[in-house]
Amino acid sequence: MTKEQYLGRLRRIEGQVRGLQRMIDEDVYCIDILQQIAAVNGALQNVAIGLLDEHVGHCVANAAAAGDAEQAREMVTEATKAIERLVKS
């Protein structure tokens, strides 16, 4: 995914969050708001998964291909920690 595609997704998410603010301001039914929150969370997770995929596919793979096992291992550890944070959220 390109930088522009990520930014487009994030702008869409930003619009969804603004929509959530309007929904709360307009006293929309709580379950409808919660459904929209779930959609925003899902969209953010998709962005995060895409970034992790690119990190592993490019950064880690390049370090491994260059024969830098230590750097590749550090990058895998970074990715693992990022995944842990995502799972906890």
PyMOL commands that set and color helices and strands:
alter all, ss='L'
color gray80, all
select helices_A, chain A and resi 3-25+30-65+69-88
alter helices_A, ss='H'
color red, helices_A
deselect
rebuild
show_as cartoon
